[in-house]
Amino acid sequence: MLLCDHYLSPDRYNPIVEAYLQETGFYHVFQIGVVQCQSAMVNALIERWCPETHTFHFSIGECAVSLEDVAMILGLPTNGVPVTGPTMSSFEAMEAECLHQFGVAPRNRDCRGSFIKLTWFRGLKDRTVLTDDIQIQRYVKCHIMLLFGTILFGDKSGAAVHWKFLPLLRDFAGIIQYSWGSACLAHLNRSLCRATRVNCKEIDGPLTLLLTWAWTRLPFLAPIPGNPRVFPIANRWRNWDRENFAYRYHTLAHYRRLLDDLQEGHAYGIDFIEPDVVPLDIRQHSVVWSATVPLISFECIEWHSSNRFKRQFGLIQDVPTQEWDLGTSHGEVLTGPKNQDWSNTHSFWIMQWTNWYSHVLADDLVPLHYPLEIYMHWYRGAFGAHLQISDLVFQEDPEGPPVHNQEEHQQEPPAPPPPPPPVPQEVQCGMEYVPQTHPSDYFTQSVPLHQRILEWSTS
């Protein structure tokens, strides 16, 4: 099975900065606690992910994490300017950016290539004295970068964050204008696509989003949830392992069988969320949630295939049309020197996102379990041979599982492992490094903004 390391959320923030967090649009996601991973369930979902369609293939049809799910589960803004701009491999440019925003800069030992270690941001945050607006904004920016490196855009190390996001935080009042929710979903889809490769051994990305999506949309997979009226929805399963400890020992074979046996009426549970639980600042941009558009985060371009899972929006599912071919953009990575402005490189996809209002799904609302004979005939003809994973695994290995998978077939769950020893915290000492540089020495002062997205609010 793929390894599914799950990272803890950033440290709790000082209550003094709460109003500033609300100003950035990250207030809700900062309320999320630790949601323990269930690796076997994640692996069962990956087996059903199709990179060509950007959807999970179940016996009842296609399903996927949508912009609506991101808004509901994490409480992130989904409407706004795409998260993009220049990336630079210059260490001097990174120094200049940190100096401009924080008054100090990391040393070489605090970095890993173009990544800044999270310990540097934590140390800087802990030393910041909240005496004025400038210090409070620096404190909040440290918290946001920690959030990026853990919950939203975390890599496999879980120890550093790419500095490409920093220029987008320069204008504190403008942080909220970006569609951070769509960027987070782009990283999740990218992680799922990579995880389907035969040589992939570990999945990274926003696993809290994936886990909570599965437990919300496919409630028969979920441990017992907590308060149904809590927001963001991810907190329904905050620290679930304390009262549902045995749940973490369910096997991959167990989840394969559950998904193989999925019947109409067992999915799409998000419709049962009471509307008054969702704050107005999240609800007012709901019109963008069903748009069939590219998802953008710097070099990362993925597809929001909403036309393939219309039933998640209460619409009739017909035979879907083919999405745009993402071409080489689908596999773009920041490996090696990548000194370019992605807003220019991906201008075509940015234009598609900016015109999202032309790609919103429109149809008559129907009962949730409306008959789908035409769609299901097409769907089973196209993908039916790959919908019963348990049968496929048995056909590939009729003699039984290999030794390293024997644990999936044990009758009794293994005894829980002992708790790990506490990890000592790294201590930051000495004077801060303050180079004599400025970000304007390396690139423009701000990332160019694109056409403003039309705003919509509910009555």
N, C-alpha and C positions, 0 to 999 in steps of 0.2 A: 504494500500500500504506500501511497504518497505520504510523506511527512507533512503534518499540518501544525506547525508551531503557531501559537496564538499569543499575541503580545498584550501586555497590560496597558490600560489607558494611562494617559499622562497624570501627573500628580494633581491633587485637588488645588484649585486656584483660591486666592485670597478673595473673600466676599467683597472687598472694596472695588474690585474690577468688574463686577457683574454687569453693570450698565454698559461698560465698554465692550464686553463680550457680545451683548445683545446688538450693539452697533455693528459688529463685524459679520453677523449671521451665523456664528458658531456657538451661540449660547446653548442651544438644545443638545447638540452632539457632545458638549462638555459635561452634560448631566449623565451620560452613559457610564455605567460601572463595568466591572469585569464580567464578560460573558464567556464562560468556559467552552472550549472547542469540543466537538464530537467528531474525531477524525474519520471514523468508519462511515458516518453519514456523509461527510464531505466527499470522501472517495466514491461513494455510491452515486452522488450527484455528478461528479466529474465524468464517470463512465457514460452518462447520458447527455453530456454536453456536446453539441455539434458546432465546431468552429465556422463551418460554412454558413449556417443559419443564425448563429449566436442565440440559440435556444436550447433548453433541455427537451429531450424527446421522451414522453411518457406514453402509456397505452391509450390515454384519453386525448392526446394531442400535444401540442407544443406549449411550453411555459418558460418564462424567463424573469429575471429581476428587472423591474421597470423603473423609470424616473419617479413614479408614484411610490414605489417601495422605498427608494432612497429617501424621499421626503418624509415618509411615515416612520420608517425604521430608525433613521439617523437624525431626522430633523434638519437636514441641510437644504439650503436654497438651490433650486433646480433651474430657475429662470435667470437669465443674465448673459453677460459676456463670456465667451469661451475662455477656459484657462489655458493660455498659450503665450508665447513670446520668445525671446532669445535665450539660448543656452550657450555658455562659454566654459571652456576647459581650463581657463587661466586661473591659477591660484591667486595671482595678484588682483584679478577682478573680484574674486570671492572676498578677499581681504577688504577691498574698497567698499563693497556692498555692506559687509557686516559693520565696518567702521561707520559708514553713513547712517545706518539704522540703529546700531546699538552703542556706538562710541568706542567699541573694542572689537578685536578680530581674533579668530582662532589661530593657533599655531599649527604647524604641520602635523604634530602628534594628535591634534584634535580633529583631523580630517582623514578621509579615505578617498583619494581621488577628488571627485566633485561632490562628495558627500561629507556633511559635517556631523560629527558624532553627537548623539542625543545628550550625552553626559555634559557636553559643553553648554548646550542650551539650558539644561537643568541647573548647572552651576551658576550660569549668568542670571537665570531667573531668581534663584535663591538669594543672590547677592544684591538684587535690585531693591532699592528703598523707594516705596511708593509715595513720594512726596509731591509730585506734580504730574501734569498730563503727559509730559515726555517720558517720564519713568514708568508710568502706568501703561502707556502704549508699548514701550519696549517689553515690559513684563507680559502683556497679552500676546505680542508677536512671538515671544519665546514659547508660550503655551500653544500657539497655533502651529509652530514648527514641530513641536513634540507630538501634537495631534496628527500632523501629516506623516511623521515617521513611525507612527504606531497604528492607529485605527484606520486612516484613510488611504495612505499611499505607502505603507510599510513594505520593505523588501525582505528577503529571506533572512538577513542578519538581524533585523529588528533593532539595530543599534545606531543607525545613522539616517539622515534625510538629505536628499539632493537640494543643493542651494538654489536651483532654478526657480523655486517658488518665492524666494525672498524679494525680487523686484516687484512682485505683485502686491506686496505688503507695504511698499513705501508710503503710498497715500492711505493713511489709516481709514479715512472716511470712505474710500473707494473699495475697500476689501469686500464689502457686501455685494458689489455689482457683479462679481464673477459667479458663474454657475458651478460652484464647488461640488454640488451633488452629481451633475453629469460627468465631471472629471473623475469623481470617486467610482462611478459606475463603469467608466471607461477602463479604469485600472482593474476592477473586478473581472470584466469580460476578458481583458488581456491575460489575466492570471489563469482564468479557466481555459482559454485557448492554448496557452503554453502547457498547462497541466495535462492536456490530452496527448502530448507527444510521448513517444515510447521511452525517450531518454530522460524524461523529467522525473526527478526524485522527490521534489518538495514544492508545495504551492504557497505563494505568499499573497499579498493584497488584502483588501478589506474583508476578512473572514467573519467579523461580527455581522456585517451586512448579509453575507451568504447564509450564515447559520440562522439568523432571525428570519430571513426571507423564507427559508424552508419550513421553519416552525410556524410561520404565519400563513403561508399559501398552502402548505401541506400539513395541517395540524395533527394528523395521525402520526407524524414523525416526532412530535415535540415532547419534551419533558413537561411536567405540570407547570403552567405559567403562573406568574404572580398577579399583581393588581391589573385587571383588564383596562383600567382607565388611566394608566400611567403613560406619559409621553416624554421622550421618544419610545416607540414600541419595543426597541431593543431591551429596555429595562424591565420588561416583563420576565425576562430570563436572567436577570442579574443575579449572579451567584447561585444559579439553579442547582449546581452540584452539591450544595450543602444538604439539601433535602431529597435530591434525586441521585444519590451517589452511584447507584447501580446502573443508571442510564448510560454512563460513560463507557460501560463495558459491553454494550451491544456491538455485535460484529458486523463486518461488511456483508456477509451472507444474509444476515437478518434484514438489513436495509434493502438489499437487492430484492428479497422476496416481497417486502412491503411495497416497493415501487412497481414490481411486476404485477402485483395484485390490485394496483390502483384502479378504482372504479369511478364513473361519473358521479359527481356529488361529493367527492372526498377532497377536492382541491379548491383553490381560489378563496380561501377563508378570509382574505383581507376585507371582503365586503361586510363583514360582521363588526367592523370597528365603528364605534359610535362617532358621528361627525363632530360632536362638540368636544371630543377629546383632542382634536387636532387644532393647534393654535392658528389664529387668523393669518399670521405672517407666513405660515406654510400653506394654508388652504388657498390663499388668494392667487397663487400662481398655478393652480391645478390644471389649467387649460393646456400647459405644455407637456403634461405627463404622458399623453398618448401619441406625441409626435414621432413619426418615423424619420429619424435624423441620425447623423453621425455623432458620436460621443468623442469629445476632444480633451486631451490633456498633454500639451506640448507635443512630443514625438508620438504619443499614443493616440491612435485613431481606431475606434471600434464602432459597432453598429447597434442602434436601438431598434430592434426588429419588431416594433409594436404591431405591425400589420400581420404578424404571424401568431400573436397571442391576444387577439381582440377580446376574447372572453374575459380577460382580466379587467377590462374596462366596461363590461356589461354589454358588449356588442356582438353581433352575429359574426362568427368566424367563417370566412369563405376561403377558397383556395388562394394562398398568398402569391403575390407577384415577386419576382426576383429583386433583391435589394441591389444597390450600387455595389460594384466590385471595388473594394478598397485598394486593390493592387498592392504595391510595395509598401504603402502606408500601414498596412495591417501588421507587418513584421518589423517595423522600424524600432531600433533600440538605441540607447545612448551608450554604446560601447566604443571606447576610444574617443579621441578629440571630435567633438560635434559643436563647432562654433557656427551656429546659424540661427536665423530668426524663423521659428516654426510658424508664426502667423503668416509669413510669406510662402513658406514651403507647402503649407496646408490651406492655402487661401480658398481653394475650391470647396473643401469640407467645411471651412468656417462660413462660407457663404450659404451652404446648405443648412447649417445650424442656425445662422442668423435669420433665415427665412422659415423657421420652424412652423410659424402660423399657417403656412401653405401645406404642411404635411401632417396636420392634426387629423386623427381618425374622426370620421363623421358618419354616423349611421343611427338608425332607430335603436333605442335601448330595448333589450329583450330579456325574458326570464333567464336566470343564470345557467340553467341546464336545458337550453333550447336545443331541439333536434338538429343534428349536424351530419345527416347522411352523406351529402355530396362531399363535404370536407373530409369526413372520416374515410370515405372510400378512396379519395386521393391520398390521404395521409398514410393509410395502411399499405397502399400500393407502393408508396415511395419509401417508407421507412419501416414497414411491418416486420422485416426480417431482423431488426435490431432492437425490438422493444422488450423482449424477454431476456434480460441479461443473465439470469440464473441458468436458463437453458443453454445460452451461448457458452458460458463458462464451463458447464458440464460437458458439452460437446467437444470443447477444446481440450479438456483434461478428464476423460472418462475414468481413468484409473484413480482419481482422487487428487486432492490438492498437494502441491509441493510442500516440503518441510516448513518453509518460512511462512506458509499460510495456514498451518495446522490449527493455529489458535482460533481461526474462524469457525472451526467445526467442533470445538469442544462443547460438551453439554453444560459444563459449569463454568461461570466466568472466573478468571484468575483472581487471586487475592489482590486487593489494592496495594500499590507500591507504597513504601514509606515516604513521608514528606521529604522534599529536598532540603538540604541545609541552607540556611540563610546566606544570600550573596552579599559580600561586603560592598558598601557604596564607595565609589571612587571619590577621593578627596582632591579638590582643586585648590592649589596653593599658589602664592606668589603674585607678582604684579601682572596685570593684563597687558597683552601685546597691542600696541596702538601704532600701526604703520601710517606714514604720511601720504595717504592716497585717498581718492574720491571716486565714486562710481561713474561720474561723468567722464573720467579719463578712459573708460573702456567701452561704454555704450550709452545710448540715449537715456535720459532721465526717467522715462516712463514707457511702458509698453503701449503701443497704439491701441486705442479703443475702437471697437467696431460699432456698427449701427445699433442703437438702443433697441432692446427687445420690448414689444408692446406689453403693457401691464394690464392685468385683468384681476378684478377683485369680486368676491361674492357679495351678495346683498345680505 
